[in-house]
Amino acid sequence: MTPLHSAVHALLRSGRVAMTLLLLASAGVAHADNGKAVARPGAAATVEVRMKDVDDVYAADAVIEAVRQATVAAQLSGAVTQILVDAGDRVKQGQVLARIDTRETDAQVAAGRASVAQADAQLTQARLNLERTQSLLDKNFVSRAALDQAESNFKAAKAAADAARAGSTQADTARTYAELRSPIDGVVTRRLMEPGEIAAPGRGVVAVHDPSALRAVGNLPQFVLPKAAGATRATVELPQLGRTFTATRVTILPAADAQLPAGDTPGVTPGAAAKILLPIGRTRKLVVPESTLIRRGELTAVNVLAADGRPQLRQVRVGSAVADGGIEVLAGLSDGERVLLNPLAAR
């Protein structure tokens, strides 16, 4: 194999030229009768246009969602006094996001502690009374009924003290709800309330999501479901960003749910429009490498090698991209024609 042929195969292995079986000649190489490669100065690398078996792909409109997202809601009523984050801010799990007016809960905490003190005092008095009655009974100064009454009063006081402590603990817990904390590490999606608004149990205040785990969710028509059943691979396109991702996991529910690679999606946020490209079979298409195309505005063309060996510019109509860096040709080329791999070489 000549060094030039080795270079061509290296390009094939690197993925820059996807048509592995379609390369017929390389730049500056001609084939003599003895089968050895002979240099032919001025020649350009070409590829023969052939029909190729490729994936039949269905493109489903989709929306990017976060796999882990949460709406941090209030658990008590009160005016929002502070919103400490804004949309786009990164937050840590447990970080305070907002605060609610605590005057009412502070009063409840104070009342709970006072109730505990009162109940403890009554319990102490009931215990002393029980001990005194027991001593008097031993000396036959009181009846057995008096002791039973003292024991009943002690048990009632003990139960009241336990209830007071439970109420105080409940008030202390409610006080902690005045600080709304992030349940996950992530990014603030949006603020749902502003300072001065009245929070209520269950009403969202701040929404957060984890940007390291995103997925595209789209709907599939009924006729696609039988073909897509058992699909294990898909591609997610983000047209607005001009980016494409290979899904790490595909779920048909029957709606397509393609999970994007973890930690590899900067600039992609929940709500972004996307397309899920889901293989649903195999079909034959006329395919050329992407590198053969010349794009000038709305014009798409290739340099076709004519019978006299000279390149001729020809407009083509192309379809969607296929695997291995190829693109479907809908019109303008025929099976067996040869096009320049580097269209600028004709200049």
Secondary structure, DSSP 8 states (H G I E B T S, - for coil): --HHHHHHHHHHHHTSS--TTTEEE-TTEEE-TTS-EEE-TT---EEE-EEEEEEEEEEEEEEEEESSEEEEE-SS-EEEEEE---TT-EE-TT-EEEEE--HHHHHHHHHHHHHHHHHHHHHHHHHHHHHHHHHHHHTTSS-HHHHHHHHHHHHHHHHHHHHHHHHHHHHHHHHHTTEEE-SSSEEEEEE---TTSEE-TT-EEEEEE-TTSEEEEE---TTTHHHHTT----EEEETTTTEEEE-SEEEESSSEEEE--TT--TT--TT-EEEEEEEEEEEEEEEEEGGG-EEETTEEEEEEE-TTS-EEEEE-EEEEE-GGGEEEEEES--TT-EEESSGGGG-
